[in-house]
Amino acid sequence: MNYQVFDTYEALSQHAAQFVLEYVRQHPTATICVASGQTPMLTFQTIVAQAQPGDFDQVTFIGLDEWVGIEPSNPGSCRAYIDLPLITPLGISPERVSFFDGLAEDLEAECQRVNELIASKGGLDIIMVGIGMNGHLGLNEPGTSFDTYAHISQLEEVTASVGQKYFQSETPLTQGITVGLKHFLEAKTAIVLANGDGKQNIIKRVLEEPVHEGLPASALKIHSNGHLWVDSAANPA
């Protein structure tokens, strides 16, 4: 695992954006899975600002996860946090974007649809995610098997509580649907981003604890090309 500390959130975001831009210019048909939330927001904005015409014409984007029961038009949906700052301004054609449908009548079939899409692309080229306060990646909560592909997760209280910040009013959050840790481990490049002093404790755990399923982010340590990039505020040292 490559651990790198950047002086500021801006420097972290610039590095992450530049990595993606350089990758897609060398691999124009890349398949990229990105997370929603606040951590990657500046990375998305930087990608949009620095992208050249044609950079993303053949790239496929896959949304990492979604809250079950939340409409895609809800401003707090995971889709909104990727669509509005990244997909729409880049002008990505709809057939090159796939988000989980948290309202699907058959959630298991929705998982299978995403599994088949990723498999048809030969796996993910890049997966770029944040890290939860409990060490989750996507909505893979502690205890999730590292051998799991896309699945429905039962949300821990801390995840449901922290998730309220994305919504304008109190919103029940009990389940998520998410790309699995097996997808994360099989991706050609896996990147975890963290910023802010609120992430110091969980970054310290990832750095110091052995790999175990009680700490999903520890899977990064056994990835063949795993990167943990943080700003100085999130660095526990």
C-alpha positions as CSV (number, residue, x, y, z in Angstrom):
1,M,0.0,0.0,0.0
2,N,1.3,3.4,-1.0
3,Y,0.6,5.9,1.8
4,Q,1.0,9.6,0.8
5,V,0.3,12.7,2.8
6,F,-0.4,16.1,1.1
7,D,-0.1,19.4,2.8
8,T,-3.7,20.5,2.0
9,Y,-7.0,19.2,0.8
10,E,-6.5,21.2,-2.4
11,A,-3.1,19.5,-3.0
12,L,-4.7,16.1,-2.4
13,S,-7.5,16.8,-4.8
14,Q,-5.2,18.1,-7.5
15,H,-3.1,14.9,-7.2
16,A,-6.1,12.6,-7.4
17,A,-7.6,14.5,-10.4
18,Q,-4.3,14.5,-12.2
19,F,-3.9,10.8,-11.7
20,V,-7.3,10.2,-13.3
21,L,-6.7,12.6,-16.2
22,E,-3.4,11.0,-17.0
23,Y,-4.8,7.5,-16.8
24,V,-7.7,8.1,-19.2
25,R,-5.4,9.8,-21.7
26,Q,-3.3,6.7,-21.8
27,H,-6.3,4.3,-21.4
28,P,-9.2,6.0,-23.2
29,T,-11.7,3.1,-22.7
30,A,-11.1,2.9,-18.9
31,T,-13.8,1.9,-16.5
32,I,-13.8,4.0,-13.4
33,C,-15.8,3.6,-10.2
34,V,-16.1,6.7,-8.1
35,A,-17.6,7.5,-4.7
36,S,-20.0,10.2,-3.7
37,G,-19.7,12.4,-0.6
38,Q,-17.7,15.5,0.3
39,T,-14.2,14.1,0.1
40,P,-14.0,13.7,-3.7
41,M,-15.9,16.8,-4.5
42,L,-12.9,19.0,-5.2
43,T,-11.3,16.2,-7.1
44,F,-14.3,16.1,-9.4
45,Q,-14.3,19.8,-9.8
46,T,-10.6,19.8,-10.7
47,I,-11.1,17.0,-13.3
48,V,-13.9,19.0,-14.9
49,A,-11.7,22.2,-14.9
50,Q,-8.7,20.5,-16.4
51,A,-10.3,17.9,-18.8
52,Q,-9.6,18.4,-22.5
53,P,-12.2,17.7,-25.2
54,G,-12.4,14.0,-25.9
55,D,-10.7,12.9,-22.6
56,F,-13.8,11.0,-21.4
57,D,-15.6,10.2,-24.6
58,Q,-15.0,6.4,-24.3
59,V,-14.7,6.2,-20.5
60,T,-17.3,4.2,-18.5
61,F,-18.3,5.5,-15.1
62,I,-19.9,3.4,-12.4
63,G,-21.3,4.8,-9.2
64,L,-20.0,3.1,-6.1
65,D,-23.2,2.8,-4.1
66,E,-26.6,4.2,-3.2
67,W,-29.0,4.5,-0.3
68,V,-31.8,2.0,-0.6
69,G,-35.2,3.7,-0.9
70,I,-33.8,7.1,-2.0
71,E,-34.9,8.6,-5.3
72,P,-32.0,9.5,-7.7
73,S,-33.5,13.0,-7.9
74,N,-33.1,13.5,-4.2
75,P,-30.2,16.0,-3.6
76,G,-28.8,13.7,-0.9
77,S,-28.6,10.6,-3.1
78,C,-25.2,9.2,-3.9
79,R,-26.1,9.6,-7.6
80,A,-26.6,13.4,-7.2
81,Y,-23.2,13.8,-5.5
82,I,-21.5,12.3,-8.6
83,D,-23.8,13.4,-11.4
84,L,-24.0,17.1,-10.6
85,P,-20.3,17.9,-10.1
86,L,-18.7,15.3,-12.5
87,I,-20.9,13.5,-15.0
88,T,-23.1,16.3,-16.2
89,P,-20.4,19.0,-16.6
90,L,-18.1,16.5,-18.4
91,G,-21.0,15.7,-20.8
92,I,-20.7,12.0,-20.4
93,S,-23.3,10.2,-22.5
94,P,-25.9,8.2,-20.5
95,E,-24.9,4.9,-22.0
96,R,-21.5,5.3,-20.4
97,V,-22.7,5.8,-16.9
98,S,-24.3,3.3,-14.5
99,F,-25.7,4.1,-11.1
100,F,-27.3,1.7,-8.7
101,D,-31.1,2.1,-8.5
102,G,-32.0,2.3,-4.8
103,L,-35.6,2.1,-5.7
104,A,-35.3,-1.2,-7.7
105,E,-38.1,-3.7,-6.9
106,D,-35.5,-6.5,-7.2
107,L,-32.3,-5.3,-5.4
108,E,-30.6,-8.6,-5.9
109,A,-31.1,-8.3,-9.7
110,E,-29.8,-4.8,-9.5
111,C,-26.6,-6.1,-7.9
112,Q,-26.3,-8.8,-10.6
113,R,-26.7,-6.1,-13.3
114,V,-23.8,-4.1,-11.9
115,N,-21.7,-7.3,-11.4
116,E,-22.3,-8.3,-15.1
117,L,-21.5,-4.8,-16.3
118,I,-18.1,-4.7,-14.4
119,A,-17.3,-8.2,-15.6
120,S,-18.1,-7.2,-19.2
121,K,-15.5,-4.4,-18.9
122,G,-12.9,-6.8,-17.7
123,G,-13.1,-5.4,-14.2
124,L,-12.5,-1.9,-12.9
125,D,-9.5,0.1,-14.0
126,I,-9.7,2.6,-11.2
127,I,-11.8,2.6,-8.0
128,M,-11.6,5.8,-6.0
129,V,-13.4,6.0,-2.7
130,G,-13.5,7.8,0.6
131,I,-13.4,6.1,4.0
132,G,-16.1,6.0,6.6
133,M,-15.7,6.7,10.2
134,N,-16.0,3.0,10.9
135,G,-13.6,2.1,8.1
136,H,-16.2,1.2,5.5
137,L,-15.5,1.5,1.8
138,G,-18.6,2.3,-0.1
139,L,-21.3,0.9,2.0
140,N,-19.3,-2.2,2.8
141,E,-19.8,-2.1,6.5
142,P,-17.5,-3.8,9.1
143,G,-17.8,-7.6,8.9
144,T,-18.4,-7.6,5.1
145,S,-16.5,-10.5,3.4
146,F,-13.6,-9.5,1.2
147,D,-15.0,-12.0,-1.3
148,T,-18.2,-10.1,-1.8
149,Y,-19.3,-8.5,-5.1
150,A,-22.2,-6.0,-5.4
151,H,-24.6,-6.6,-2.5
152,I,-27.2,-5.1,-0.2
153,S,-25.8,-3.9,3.1
154,Q,-27.4,-3.3,6.5
155,L,-26.1,0.1,7.6
156,E,-24.5,0.6,11.0
157,E,-25.9,3.4,13.2
158,V,-22.8,5.6,12.6
159,T,-23.2,5.4,8.8
160,A,-26.9,6.2,9.0
161,S,-26.2,9.1,11.4
162,V,-23.3,10.6,9.4
163,G,-25.3,10.1,6.2
164,Q,-27.9,12.6,7.4
165,K,-25.6,15.5,6.5
166,Y,-26.4,14.9,2.8
167,F,-30.1,15.4,3.3
168,Q,-32.2,18.6,3.9
169,S,-34.4,16.8,6.5
170,E,-34.2,13.7,8.7
171,T,-34.2,10.7,6.3
172,P,-34.4,7.1,7.4
173,L,-31.3,5.2,6.2
174,T,-31.3,1.5,6.9
175,Q,-29.8,-0.2,3.9
176,G,-27.4,0.5,1.1
177,I,-26.6,-1.2,-2.2
178,T,-22.9,-1.1,-3.1
179,V,-20.0,-2.4,-5.2
180,G,-18.3,-5.1,-3.2
181,L,-14.9,-5.4,-1.7
182,K,-14.0,-8.2,-4.2
183,H,-14.5,-5.5,-6.9
184,F,-12.2,-3.2,-4.9
185,L,-9.5,-5.9,-4.6
186,E,-9.7,-6.9,-8.3
187,A,-9.5,-3.3,-9.6
188,K,-6.3,-2.5,-11.4
189,T,-5.8,0.6,-9.2
190,A,-7.6,1.2,-5.8
191,I,-7.4,4.6,-4.3
192,V,-8.7,5.7,-0.8
193,L,-8.9,9.4,-0.1
194,A,-9.3,11.1,3.3
195,N,-9.3,14.6,4.5
196,G,-9.8,16.5,7.7
197,D,-8.9,15.8,11.3
198,G,-12.1,13.8,11.9
199,K,-10.5,11.0,9.8
200,Q,-7.3,10.8,11.9
201,N,-8.5,7.9,14.1
202,I,-9.7,5.7,11.3
203,I,-6.5,6.3,9.2
204,K,-4.4,5.4,12.3
205,R,-6.3,2.1,12.5
206,V,-5.8,1.3,8.8
207,L,-2.1,2.0,9.2
208,E,-1.6,0.1,12.4
209,E,-4.1,-2.8,12.5
210,P,-3.6,-6.1,10.6
211,V,-5.9,-6.9,7.7
212,H,-9.3,-8.1,8.9
213,E,-12.9,-7.9,7.8
214,G,-13.9,-5.9,10.8
215,L,-12.0,-3.0,9.2
216,P,-13.0,-3.0,5.5
217,A,-10.4,-0.4,4.5
218,S,-7.7,-2.7,5.7
219,A,-8.3,-4.6,2.4
220,L,-6.2,-1.8,0.8
221,K,-3.1,-3.3,2.4
222,I,-3.4,-6.5,0.4
223,H,-4.3,-4.8,-2.9
224,S,-1.6,-5.2,-5.6
225,N,-1.8,-1.5,-6.5
226,G,-3.4,0.2,-3.5
227,H,-3.0,3.9,-2.6
228,L,-4.1,5.7,0.6
229,W,-3.9,9.5,0.0
230,V,-4.7,11.9,2.8
231,D,-4.2,15.6,3.6
232,S,-2.1,16.6,6.6
233,A,-5.2,17.1,8.8
234,A,-6.1,13.4,8.4
235,N,-2.6,12.2,8.9
236,P,-2.4,10.7,12.5
237,A,1.4,11.0,12.7
